[in-house]
């Protein structure tokens, strides 16, 4: 079975998350992009602690496409250093995994 990954990206607004998600799905870099519209992020950036509202974009892709997906998200993203991290899918419904592979082929 080909490897599939879940990719997480935070965005400053739901509109930005939707624009990124739509683009990468249209370009077949991701099979699906889910948007969690409101998360609270507390983080240190450039020596200062921030407490801000963000959105979480959850994308499913073939693992070999991660570098291309990462580069495309980075080009579309407004943040200087966006969160773009991937986790391998260890197990999943075979039909769903096949769908992800088929939509990103």
Chimera marker file (.cmm) of the C-alpha trace (Angstrom):
<marker_set name="trace">
<marker id="1" x="0.000" y="0.000" z="0.000" r="1" g="1" b="0" radius="0.5"/>
<marker id="2" x="1.303" y="3.445" z="-0.940" r="1" g="1" b="0" radius="0.5"/>
<marker id="3" x="2.045" y="5.793" z="1.944" r="1" g="1" b="0" radius="0.5"/>
<marker id="4" x="-0.430" y="8.521" z="2.844" r="1" g="1" b="0" radius="0.5"/>
<marker id="5" x="0.202" y="11.481" z="5.147" r="1" g="1" b="0" radius="0.5"/>
<marker id="6" x="-1.877" y="14.007" z="7.049" r="1" g="1" b="0" radius="0.5"/>
<marker id="7" x="-0.518" y="17.537" z="6.715" r="1" g="1" b="0" radius="0.5"/>
<marker id="8" x="-1.359" y="20.276" z="9.222" r="1" g="1" b="0" radius="0.5"/>
<marker id="9" x="-1.142" y="23.986" z="8.420" r="1" g="1" b="0" radius="0.5"/>
<marker id="10" x="-2.281" y="26.903" z="10.558" r="1" g="1" b="0" radius="0.5"/>
<marker id="11" x="-3.575" y="30.055" z="8.866" r="1" g="1" b="0" radius="0.5"/>
<marker id="12" x="-4.486" y="33.507" z="10.065" r="1" g="1" b="0" radius="0.5"/>
<marker id="13" x="-8.025" y="33.399" z="8.687" r="1" g="1" b="0" radius="0.5"/>
<marker id="14" x="-10.632" y="30.992" z="7.387" r="1" g="1" b="0" radius="0.5"/>
<marker id="15" x="-10.462" y="32.713" z="3.995" r="1" g="1" b="0" radius="0.5"/>
<marker id="16" x="-6.719" y="32.110" z="3.725" r="1" g="1" b="0" radius="0.5"/>
<marker id="17" x="-7.113" y="28.468" z="4.793" r="1" g="1" b="0" radius="0.5"/>
<marker id="18" x="-9.885" y="27.977" z="2.210" r="1" g="1" b="0" radius="0.5"/>
<marker id="19" x="-7.831" y="29.557" z="-0.563" r="1" g="1" b="0" radius="0.5"/>
<marker id="20" x="-4.847" y="27.333" z="0.209" r="1" g="1" b="0" radius="0.5"/>
<marker id="21" x="-7.030" y="24.235" z="0.570" r="1" g="1" b="0" radius="0.5"/>
<marker id="22" x="-8.908" y="24.835" z="-2.672" r="1" g="1" b="0" radius="0.5"/>
<marker id="23" x="-5.685" y="25.456" z="-4.612" r="1" g="1" b="0" radius="0.5"/>
<marker id="24" x="-3.882" y="22.322" z="-3.446" r="1" g="1" b="0" radius="0.5"/>
<marker id="25" x="-6.958" y="20.134" z="-4.040" r="1" g="1" b="0" radius="0.5"/>
<marker id="26" x="-7.485" y="21.628" z="-7.514" r="1" g="1" b="0" radius="0.5"/>
<marker id="27" x="-3.797" y="20.998" z="-8.277" r="1" g="1" b="0" radius="0.5"/>
<marker id="28" x="-4.130" y="17.400" z="-6.970" r="1" g="1" b="0" radius="0.5"/>
<marker id="29" x="-1.434" y="17.926" z="-4.325" r="1" g="1" b="0" radius="0.5"/>
<marker id="30" x="-4.014" y="16.949" z="-1.686" r="1" g="1" b="0" radius="0.5"/>
<marker id="31" x="-7.135" y="14.814" z="-1.961" r="1" g="1" b="0" radius="0.5"/>
<marker id="32" x="-8.964" y="16.700" z="0.768" r="1" g="1" b="0" radius="0.5"/>
<marker id="33" x="-8.597" y="19.802" z="2.892" r="1" g="1" b="0" radius="0.5"/>
<marker id="34" x="-10.588" y="20.204" z="6.105" r="1" g="1" b="0" radius="0.5"/>
<marker id="35" x="-10.772" y="23.550" z="7.886" r="1" g="1" b="0" radius="0.5"/>
<marker id="36" x="-11.182" y="23.844" z="11.632" r="1" g="1" b="0" radius="0.5"/>
<marker id="37" x="-12.386" y="27.458" z="11.713" r="1" g="1" b="0" radius="0.5"/>
<marker id="38" x="-11.207" y="28.588" z="15.113" r="1" g="1" b="0" radius="0.5"/>
<marker id="39" x="-8.271" y="27.508" z="17.197" r="1" g="1" b="0" radius="0.5"/>
<marker id="40" x="-6.393" y="29.483" z="19.790" r="1" g="1" b="0" radius="0.5"/>
<marker id="41" x="-2.640" y="29.467" z="19.325" r="1" g="1" b="0" radius="0.5"/>
<marker id="42" x="-0.179" y="30.495" z="22.003" r="1" g="1" b="0" radius="0.5"/>
<marker id="43" x="3.378" y="30.611" z="20.731" r="1" g="1" b="0" radius="0.5"/>
<marker id="44" x="6.682" y="32.416" z="20.975" r="1" g="1" b="0" radius="0.5"/>
<marker id="45" x="7.732" y="34.356" z="17.874" r="1" g="1" b="0" radius="0.5"/>
<marker id="46" x="10.749" y="36.631" z="17.661" r="1" g="1" b="0" radius="0.5"/>
<marker id="47" x="11.140" y="36.818" z="21.433" r="1" g="1" b="0" radius="0.5"/>
<marker id="48" x="7.514" y="37.634" z="22.225" r="1" g="1" b="0" radius="0.5"/>
<marker id="49" x="4.668" y="35.361" z="23.358" r="1" g="1" b="0" radius="0.5"/>
<marker id="50" x="1.563" y="35.671" z="21.169" r="1" g="1" b="0" radius="0.5"/>
<marker id="51" x="-2.006" y="34.522" z="21.900" r="1" g="1" b="0" radius="0.5"/>
<marker id="52" x="-4.067" y="34.611" z="18.700" r="1" g="1" b="0" radius="0.5"/>
<marker id="53" x="-6.987" y="33.055" z="16.854" r="1" g="1" b="0" radius="0.5"/>
<marker id="54" x="-6.066" y="30.965" z="13.832" r="1" g="1" b="0" radius="0.5"/>
<marker id="55" x="-7.617" y="28.290" z="11.618" r="1" g="1" b="0" radius="0.5"/>
<marker id="56" x="-6.310" y="24.770" z="11.192" r="1" g="1" b="0" radius="0.5"/>
<marker id="57" x="-6.099" y="23.230" z="7.732" r="1" g="1" b="0" radius="0.5"/>
<marker id="58" x="-5.908" y="19.417" z="7.678" r="1" g="1" b="0" radius="0.5"/>
<marker id="59" x="-4.919" y="17.881" z="4.345" r="1" g="1" b="0" radius="0.5"/>
<marker id="60" x="-4.559" y="14.292" z="3.172" r="1" g="1" b="0" radius="0.5"/>
<marker id="61" x="-1.989" y="13.449" z="0.502" r="1" g="1" b="0" radius="0.5"/>
<marker id="62" x="0.378" y="10.800" z="-0.780" r="1" g="1" b="0" radius="0.5"/>
<marker id="63" x="3.600" y="10.956" z="1.215" r="1" g="1" b="0" radius="0.5"/>
<marker id="64" x="5.799" y="11.313" z="-1.906" r="1" g="1" b="0" radius="0.5"/>
<marker id="65" x="3.917" y="14.554" z="-2.712" r="1" g="1" b="0" radius="0.5"/>
<marker id="66" x="4.763" y="16.212" z="0.618" r="1" g="1" b="0" radius="0.5"/>
<marker id="67" x="7.662" y="18.320" z="-0.691" r="1" g="1" b="0" radius="0.5"/>
<marker id="68" x="5.572" y="19.680" z="-3.569" r="1" g="1" b="0" radius="0.5"/>
<marker id="69" x="2.613" y="20.342" z="-1.269" r="1" g="1" b="0" radius="0.5"/>
<marker id="70" x="4.864" y="22.036" z="1.300" r="1" g="1" b="0" radius="0.5"/>
<marker id="71" x="6.410" y="24.287" z="-1.332" r="1" g="1" b="0" radius="0.5"/>
<marker id="72" x="3.010" y="25.237" z="-2.802" r="1" g="1" b="0" radius="0.5"/>
<marker id="73" x="1.532" y="26.027" z="0.618" r="1" g="1" b="0" radius="0.5"/>
<marker id="74" x="4.561" y="28.124" z="1.473" r="1" g="1" b="0" radius="0.5"/>
<marker id="75" x="4.166" y="30.098" z="-1.763" r="1" g="1" b="0" radius="0.5"/>
<marker id="76" x="0.471" y="30.757" z="-1.019" r="1" g="1" b="0" radius="0.5"/>
<marker id="77" x="0.777" y="31.447" z="2.720" r="1" g="1" b="0" radius="0.5"/>
<marker id="78" x="0.959" y="34.908" z="4.274" r="1" g="1" b="0" radius="0.5"/>
<marker id="79" x="3.128" y="33.878" z="7.247" r="1" g="1" b="0" radius="0.5"/>
<marker id="80" x="6.893" y="34.336" z="7.150" r="1" g="1" b="0" radius="0.5"/>
<marker id="81" x="7.350" y="30.822" z="8.586" r="1" g="1" b="0" radius="0.5"/>
<marker id="82" x="4.097" y="28.860" z="8.327" r="1" g="1" b="0" radius="0.5"/>
<marker id="83" x="3.450" y="25.664" z="10.233" r="1" g="1" b="0" radius="0.5"/>
<marker id="84" x="3.544" y="22.872" z="7.654" r="1" g="1" b="0" radius="0.5"/>
<marker id="85" x="3.979" y="19.469" z="9.283" r="1" g="1" b="0" radius="0.5"/>
<marker id="86" x="3.135" y="15.946" z="8.185" r="1" g="1" b="0" radius="0.5"/>
<marker id="87" x="2.302" y="12.723" z="9.976" r="1" g="1" b="0" radius="0.5"/>
<marker id="88" x="2.236" y="9.321" z="8.295" r="1" g="1" b="0" radius="0.5"/>
<marker id="89" x="-1.068" y="7.468" z="8.299" r="1" g="1" b="0" radius="0.5"/>
<marker id="90" x="-0.286" y="4.159" z="9.996" r="1" g="1" b="0" radius="0.5"/>
<marker id="91" x="-3.658" y="2.550" z="9.315" r="1" g="1" b="0" radius="0.5"/>
<marker id="92" x="-6.890" y="3.497" z="7.616" r="1" g="1" b="0" radius="0.5"/>
<marker id="93" x="-9.937" y="2.256" z="5.785" r="1" g="1" b="0" radius="0.5"/>
<marker id="94" x="-8.474" y="0.742" z="2.588" r="1" g="1" b="0" radius="0.5"/>
<marker id="95" x="-11.170" y="2.348" z="0.424" r="1" g="1" b="0" radius="0.5"/>
<marker id="96" x="-10.387" y="5.792" z="1.862" r="1" g="1" b="0" radius="0.5"/>
<marker id="97" x="-6.633" y="5.332" z="1.385" r="1" g="1" b="0" radius="0.5"/>
<marker id="98" x="-7.279" y="4.259" z="-2.224" r="1" g="1" b="0" radius="0.5"/>
<marker id="99" x="-9.424" y="7.379" z="-2.722" r="1" g="1" b="0" radius="0.5"/>
<marker id="100" x="-6.626" y="9.655" z="-1.424" r="1" g="1" b="0" radius="0.5"/>
<marker id="101" x="-4.144" y="7.975" z="-3.750" r="1" g="1" b="0" radius="0.5"/>
<marker id="102" x="-6.516" y="8.188" z="-6.713" r="1" g="1" b="0" radius="0.5"/>
<marker id="103" x="-7.288" y="11.876" z="-6.182" r="1" g="1" b="0" radius="0.5"/>
<marker id="104" x="-3.628" y="12.827" z="-5.955" r="1" g="1" b="0" radius="0.5"/>
<marker id="105" x="-2.385" y="10.702" z="-8.857" r="1" g="1" b="0" radius="0.5"/>
<link id1="1" id2="2" r="1" g="1" b="0" radius="0.2"/>
<link id1="2" id2="3" r="1" g="1" b="0" radius="0.2"/>
<link id1="3" id2="4" r="1" g="1" b="0" radius="0.2"/>
<link id1="4" id2="5" r="1" g="1" b="0" radius="0.2"/>
<link id1="5" id2="6" r="1" g="1" b="0" radius="0.2"/>
<link id1="6" id2="7" r="1" g="1" b="0" radius="0.2"/>
<link id1="7" id2="8" r="1" g="1" b="0" radius="0.2"/>
<link id1="8" id2="9" r="1" g="1" b="0" radius="0.2"/>
<link id1="9" id2="10" r="1" g="1" b="0" radius="0.2"/>
<link id1="10" id2="11" r="1" g="1" b="0" radius="0.2"/>
<link id1="11" id2="12" r="1" g="1" b="0" radius="0.2"/>
<link id1="12" id2="13" r="1" g="1" b="0" radius="0.2"/>
<link id1="13" id2="14" r="1" g="1" b="0" radius="0.2"/>
<link id1="14" id2="15" r="1" g="1" b="0" radius="0.2"/>
<link id1="15" id2="16" r="1" g="1" b="0" radius="0.2"/>
<link id1="16" id2="17" r="1" g="1" b="0" radius="0.2"/>
<link id1="17" id2="18" r="1" g="1" b="0" radius="0.2"/>
<link id1="18" id2="19" r="1" g="1" b="0" radius="0.2"/>
<link id1="19" id2="20" r="1" g="1" b="0" radius="0.2"/>
<link id1="20" id2="21" r="1" g="1" b="0" radius="0.2"/>
<link id1="21" id2="22" r="1" g="1" b="0" radius="0.2"/>
<link id1="22" id2="23" r="1" g="1" b="0" radius="0.2"/>
<link id1="23" id2="24" r="1" g="1" b="0" radius="0.2"/>
<link id1="24" id2="25" r="1" g="1" b="0" radius="0.2"/>
<link id1="25" id2="26" r="1" g="1" b="0" radius="0.2"/>
<link id1="26" id2="27" r="1" g="1" b="0" radius="0.2"/>
<link id1="27" id2="28" r="1" g="1" b="0" radius="0.2"/>
<link id1="28" id2="29" r="1" g="1" b="0" radius="0.2"/>
<link id1="29" id2="30" r="1" g="1" b="0" radius="0.2"/>
<link id1="30" id2="31" r="1" g="1" b="0" radius="0.2"/>
<link id1="31" id2="32" r="1" g="1" b="0" radius="0.2"/>
<link id1="32" id2="33" r="1" g="1" b="0" radius="0.2"/>
<link id1="33" id2="34" r="1" g="1" b="0" radius="0.2"/>
<link id1="34" id2="35" r="1" g="1" b="0" radius="0.2"/>
<link id1="35" id2="36" r="1" g="1" b="0" radius="0.2"/>
<link id1="36" id2="37" r="1" g="1" b="0" radius="0.2"/>
<link id1="37" id2="38" r="1" g="1" b="0" radius="0.2"/>
<link id1="38" id2="39" r="1" g="1" b="0" radius="0.2"/>
<link id1="39" id2="40" r="1" g="1" b="0" radius="0.2"/>
<link id1="40" id2="41" r="1" g="1" b="0" radius="0.2"/>
<link id1="41" id2="42" r="1" g="1" b="0" radius="0.2"/>
<link id1="42" id2="43" r="1" g="1" b="0" radius="0.2"/>
<link id1="43" id2="44" r="1" g="1" b="0" radius="0.2"/>
<link id1="44" id2="45" r="1" g="1" b="0" radius="0.2"/>
<link id1="45" id2="46" r="1" g="1" b="0" radius="0.2"/>
<link id1="46" id2="47" r="1" g="1" b="0" radius="0.2"/>
<link id1="47" id2="48" r="1" g="1" b="0" radius="0.2"/>
<link id1="48" id2="49" r="1" g="1" b="0" radius="0.2"/>
<link id1="49" id2="50" r="1" g="1" b="0" radius="0.2"/>
<link id1="50" id2="51" r="1" g="1" b="0" radius="0.2"/>
<link id1="51" id2="52" r="1" g="1" b="0" radius="0.2"/>
<link id1="52" id2="53" r="1" g="1" b="0" radius="0.2"/>
<link id1="53" id2="54" r="1" g="1" b="0" radius="0.2"/>
<link id1="54" id2="55" r="1" g="1" b="0" radius="0.2"/>
<link id1="55" id2="56" r="1" g="1" b="0" radius="0.2"/>
<link id1="56" id2="57" r="1" g="1" b="0" radius="0.2"/>
<link id1="57" id2="58" r="1" g="1" b="0" radius="0.2"/>
<link id1="58" id2="59" r="1" g="1" b="0" radius="0.2"/>
<link id1="59" id2="60" r="1" g="1" b="0" radius="0.2"/>
<link id1="60" id2="61" r="1" g="1" b="0" radius="0.2"/>
<link id1="61" id2="62" r="1" g="1" b="0" radius="0.2"/>
<link id1="62" id2="63" r="1" g="1" b="0" radius="0.2"/>
<link id1="63" id2="64" r="1" g="1" b="0" radius="0.2"/>
<link id1="64" id2="65" r="1" g="1" b="0" radius="0.2"/>
<link id1="65" id2="66" r="1" g="1" b="0" radius="0.2"/>
<link id1="66" id2="67" r="1" g="1" b="0" radius="0.2"/>
<link id1="67" id2="68" r="1" g="1" b="0" radius="0.2"/>
<link id1="68" id2="69" r="1" g="1" b="0" radius="0.2"/>
<link id1="69" id2="70" r="1" g="1" b="0" radius="0.2"/>
<link id1="70" id2="71" r="1" g="1" b="0" radius="0.2"/>
<link id1="71" id2="72" r="1" g="1" b="0" radius="0.2"/>
<link id1="72" id2="73" r="1" g="1" b="0" radius="0.2"/>
<link id1="73" id2="74" r="1" g="1" b="0" radius="0.2"/>
<link id1="74" id2="75" r="1" g="1" b="0" radius="0.2"/>
<link id1="75" id2="76" r="1" g="1" b="0" radius="0.2"/>
<link id1="76" id2="77" r="1" g="1" b="0" radius="0.2"/>
<link id1="77" id2="78" r="1" g="1" b="0" radius="0.2"/>
<link id1="78" id2="79" r="1" g="1" b="0" radius="0.2"/>
<link id1="79" id2="80" r="1" g="1" b="0" radius="0.2"/>
<link id1="80" id2="81" r="1" g="1" b="0" radius="0.2"/>
<link id1="81" id2="82" r="1" g="1" b="0" radius="0.2"/>
<link id1="82" id2="83" r="1" g="1" b="0" radius="0.2"/>
<link id1="83" id2="84" r="1" g="1" b="0" radius="0.2"/>
<link id1="84" id2="85" r="1" g="1" b="0" radius="0.2"/>
<link id1="85" id2="86" r="1" g="1" b="0" radius="0.2"/>
<link id1="86" id2="87" r="1" g="1" b="0" radius="0.2"/>
<link id1="87" id2="88" r="1" g="1" b="0" radius="0.2"/>
<link id1="88" id2="89" r="1" g="1" b="0" radius="0.2"/>
<link id1="89" id2="90" r="1" g="1" b="0" radius="0.2"/>
<link id1="90" id2="91" r="1" g="1" b="0" radius="0.2"/>
<link id1="91" id2="92" r="1" g="1" b="0" radius="0.2"/>
<link id1="92" id2="93" r="1" g="1" b="0" radius="0.2"/>
<link id1="93" id2="94" r="1" g="1" b="0" radius="0.2"/>
<link id1="94" id2="95" r="1" g="1" b="0" radius="0.2"/>
<link id1="95" id2="96" r="1" g="1" b="0" radius="0.2"/>
<link id1="96" id2="97" r="1" g="1" b="0" radius="0.2"/>
<link id1="97" id2="98" r="1" g="1" b="0" radius="0.2"/>
<link id1="98" id2="99" r="1" g="1" b="0" radius="0.2"/>
<link id1="99" id2="100" r="1" g="1" b="0" radius="0.2"/>
<link id1="100" id2="101" r="1" g="1" b="0" radius="0.2"/>
<link id1="101" id2="102" r="1" g="1" b="0" radius="0.2"/>
<link id1="102" id2="103" r="1" g="1" b="0" radius="0.2"/>
<link id1="103" id2="104" r="1" g="1" b="0" radius="0.2"/>
<link id1="104" id2="105" r="1" g="1" b="0" radius="0.2"/>
</marker_set>
